[in-house]
Amino acid sequence: MPIINKYEAAFPQWSKLKDFSVHTVIAGKDLEIRSRQPKTAAFVVKGRAFVTAEGTEYTMNTGQAPSNGIILNTGTITIRAKSAPGYWMDRCTVYVFHGDWTEGDIGVFRLSRFDRPVLTGEPVTYEKNNSFPNHSHPFDQAWLIYKGRGTVCVNGRFAEVEPGDLILTRRGEMHDFAQVHTYTEGIYLDME
């Protein structure tokens, strides 16, 4: 189970995700990001961001439903932040992912501890304190933790994770967030 943090990005050869980064963009100081990869995904976790790619501008807000993320068919994007009615912040925090997947999806997950969690997904033999289901997918997936701490399990191997850690799972691998140590939020990126 590869766990990659933003300071030591060594992606395995099989991974469709090739790079990720976090950016704080301040109003009036646009940020242009270029990549040699054909796909870019962006996700705002704080504030309001305007992402421009191939002449189209997308607006992403922290509380936007169902997701505050986008996947684009380009490796070059421009991100800008500006305050607007209802958004007092003059900056935004954006996670950017680059890779060579064909189809994908991006979203957020949130996990809390429970004394008696409702267990869903495939049965497990280890103790759990949340309702994240033990499951697998017919595609590769990355999860990036941006808030909280916990223990993940991928194909029976356990690892501690914290903000800035990225967990990569291959298609068919069972994966679970076994223990939530503190309230946790993360981004998932599905890649086919």
Backbone torsions as a table, in degrees:
resi	resn	phi	psi	omega
1	MET	NA	106.1	177.0
2	PRO	-72.8	129.3	169.4
3	ILE	-119.1	124.3	-175.2
4	ILE	-120.3	135.1	173.5
5	ASN	-110.0	164.4	-172.3
6	LYS	-63.7	-12.5	-179.5
7	TYR	-96.2	-19.8	-177.2
8	GLU	-133.0	70.6	-176.2
9	ALA	-82.8	98.8	175.5
10	ALA	-124.7	93.0	-176.0
11	PHE	-82.8	138.9	176.9
12	PRO	-67.3	155.2	-176.2
13	GLN	-59.0	-35.3	-177.0
14	TRP	-71.4	-17.4	-173.6
15	SER	-69.5	132.5	173.5
16	LYS	-77.2	-21.0	175.0
17	LEU	-86.3	127.6	-174.3
18	LYS	-113.0	-20.2	-176.5
19	ASP	-163.7	150.4	170.8
20	PHE	-149.2	155.6	-179.3
21	SER	-154.5	161.1	177.0
22	VAL	-119.7	139.3	-176.5
23	HIS	-134.5	136.8	167.8
24	THR	-103.7	118.0	-177.2
25	VAL	-108.2	127.1	-178.0
26	ILE	-99.9	140.7	-179.9
27	ALA	-52.8	134.6	179.0
28	GLY	87.8	-4.8	179.9
29	LYS	-127.3	81.7	-179.1
30	ASP	-61.1	150.9	179.4
31	LEU	-121.4	124.2	174.9
32	GLU	-103.2	130.2	-179.6
33	ILE	-119.5	127.0	179.0
34	ARG	-116.9	143.5	178.6
35	SER	-140.9	153.3	175.1
36	ARG	-86.9	-1.6	-178.7
37	GLN	-88.3	151.5	-177.2
38	PRO	-76.8	-20.0	-178.3
39	LYS	-120.1	143.8	174.5
40	THR	-133.6	135.9	173.1
41	ALA	-122.0	139.8	179.1
42	ALA	-129.7	144.6	-178.4
43	PHE	-143.2	123.5	178.9
44	VAL	-92.5	127.8	178.8
45	VAL	-108.9	-7.5	-179.3
46	LYS	-155.4	124.1	175.5
47	GLY	90.6	-154.4	-177.5
48	ARG	-130.9	128.5	-178.1
49	ALA	-123.5	146.0	172.2
50	PHE	-115.1	118.5	-178.7
51	VAL	-110.8	125.9	178.2
52	THR	-111.3	129.6	177.8
53	ALA	-145.5	130.8	178.0
54	GLU	49.5	42.2	175.4
55	GLY	81.7	-0.7	179.5
56	THR	-112.0	137.1	177.9
57	GLU	-105.2	132.6	178.2
58	TYR	-115.0	139.1	177.6
59	THR	-105.8	130.9	177.9
60	MET	-126.1	131.4	179.1
61	ASN	-121.2	151.0	-179.8
62	THR	-54.1	-44.4	-175.6
63	GLY	-95.0	14.3	-175.5
64	GLN	-67.8	135.2	178.2
65	ALA	-111.6	148.0	1.8
66	PRO	-83.7	-7.5	-176.0
67	SER	-150.8	152.6	173.7
68	ASN	-108.9	36.4	-179.1
69	GLY	-133.2	159.9	177.5
70	ILE	-139.7	152.6	173.7
71	ILE	-119.3	130.6	-174.8
72	LEU	-123.5	150.8	178.3
73	ASN	-91.4	50.0	179.5
74	THR	-155.0	156.8	176.8
75	GLY	-100.0	-1.0	-178.2
76	THR	-120.8	124.3	177.2
77	ILE	-136.6	156.8	172.4
78	THR	-119.0	132.2	-180.0
79	ILE	-116.5	133.7	173.4
80	ARG	-136.6	153.1	179.4
81	ALA	-120.9	144.1	171.5
82	LYS	-157.5	148.4	178.4
83	SER	-76.4	153.4	-179.8
84	ALA	-151.7	167.6	178.7
85	PRO	-52.1	127.7	-179.4
86	GLY	88.4	-8.9	179.5
87	TYR	-125.8	98.3	-175.5
88	TRP	-80.0	-16.6	-176.4
89	MET	-75.0	143.2	177.9
90	ASP	-104.1	17.4	180.0
91	ARG	-148.7	163.8	176.8
92	CYS	-140.5	156.8	175.7
93	THR	-114.7	123.9	-175.2
94	VAL	-129.1	131.9	171.2
95	TYR	-96.0	134.7	-177.3
96	VAL	-124.1	132.3	-178.5
97	PHE	-121.0	141.3	178.1
98	HIS	-128.3	140.7	178.5
99	GLY	-172.0	-167.6	-176.2
100	ASP	-125.6	36.5	176.1
101	TRP	-77.5	165.1	-179.7
102	THR	-96.7	-55.4	177.9
103	GLU	-120.2	155.9	179.7
104	GLY	-167.5	177.1	177.6
105	ASP	-150.1	150.7	179.8
106	ILE	-138.0	141.9	-179.7
107	GLY	-165.7	-170.3	-176.3
108	VAL	-121.5	149.4	169.6
109	PHE	-128.3	149.0	-179.8
110	ARG	-131.1	135.8	-176.6
111	LEU	-132.9	134.3	175.2
112	SER	-121.7	159.1	175.8
113	ARG	-81.8	145.5	175.1
114	PHE	-136.4	143.2	174.8
115	ASP	-67.7	-37.4	179.3
116	ARG	-129.8	78.9	-178.0
117	PRO	-69.7	149.9	172.1
118	VAL	-82.4	115.5	-176.2
119	LEU	-89.9	125.5	178.5
120	THR	-126.2	174.1	179.8
121	GLY	82.2	-164.7	-179.3
122	GLU	-70.7	144.8	-179.8
123	PRO	-60.5	150.3	179.0
124	VAL	-128.7	158.3	178.3
125	THR	-104.1	-2.4	-179.7
126	TYR	-103.2	164.2	-179.1
127	GLU	-78.0	138.6	178.4
128	LYS	-124.2	151.9	176.4
129	ASN	-129.8	24.9	179.2
130	ASN	-153.9	175.1	-176.0
131	SER	-104.1	17.2	176.1
132	PHE	-64.0	128.0	-176.3
133	PRO	-80.3	139.3	171.0
134	ASN	-74.7	120.5	-172.1
135	HIS	-157.6	176.9	174.4
136	SER	-138.5	170.2	-179.9
137	HIS	-133.0	158.4	173.5
138	PRO	-87.0	24.8	178.9
139	PHE	-150.0	164.9	175.8
140	ASP	-75.9	153.4	180.0
141	GLN	-144.2	147.3	172.5
142	ALA	-123.5	141.0	171.7
143	TRP	-125.7	129.8	179.6
144	LEU	-112.8	122.6	179.5
145	ILE	-86.1	123.9	176.8
146	TYR	-116.6	-5.6	177.6
147	LYS	-154.7	135.1	175.3
148	GLY	95.1	-178.0	-178.4
149	ARG	-145.7	154.6	178.0
150	GLY	-177.7	-169.5	179.1
151	THR	-120.8	125.5	176.3
152	VAL	-104.5	158.0	176.7
153	CYS	-133.0	124.6	176.3
154	VAL	-127.7	118.3	-178.7
155	ASN	49.7	42.4	176.5
156	GLY	83.7	-1.4	178.1
157	ARG	-102.8	133.0	-176.6
158	PHE	-105.1	148.0	176.4
159	ALA	-151.7	145.7	175.4
160	GLU	-84.2	138.5	179.4
161	VAL	-129.1	154.3	-179.7
162	GLU	-148.6	175.2	-178.7
163	PRO	-53.9	134.1	-179.2
164	GLY	98.3	-10.9	179.4
165	ASP	-85.0	140.0	178.3
166	LEU	-119.5	125.9	-179.8
167	ILE	-107.1	129.7	178.8
168	LEU	-108.2	131.6	174.7
169	THR	-125.9	140.7	177.9
170	ARG	-88.9	159.0	177.4
171	ARG	-53.6	136.5	178.0
172	GLY	86.0	-12.1	179.6
173	GLU	-77.7	130.3	175.0
174	MET	-70.6	134.3	178.5
175	HIS	-143.8	150.3	-171.6
176	ASP	-155.4	151.2	169.2
177	PHE	-101.8	91.2	-169.5
178	ALA	-66.7	-46.6	-176.2
179	GLN	-133.0	131.5	172.5
180	VAL	-100.3	117.2	178.4
181	HIS	-85.2	-42.6	173.9
182	THR	-136.4	154.9	179.9
183	TYR	-43.0	131.8	-171.5
184	THR	-125.7	140.1	171.5
185	GLU	-129.9	144.1	179.0
186	GLY	-153.5	169.3	178.6
187	ILE	-109.6	135.8	171.1
188	TYR	-109.8	144.3	176.9
189	LEU	-131.2	111.2	176.9
190	ASP	-88.3	135.4	-175.5
191	MET	-136.0	118.9	175.4
192	GLU	-106.2	NA	NA
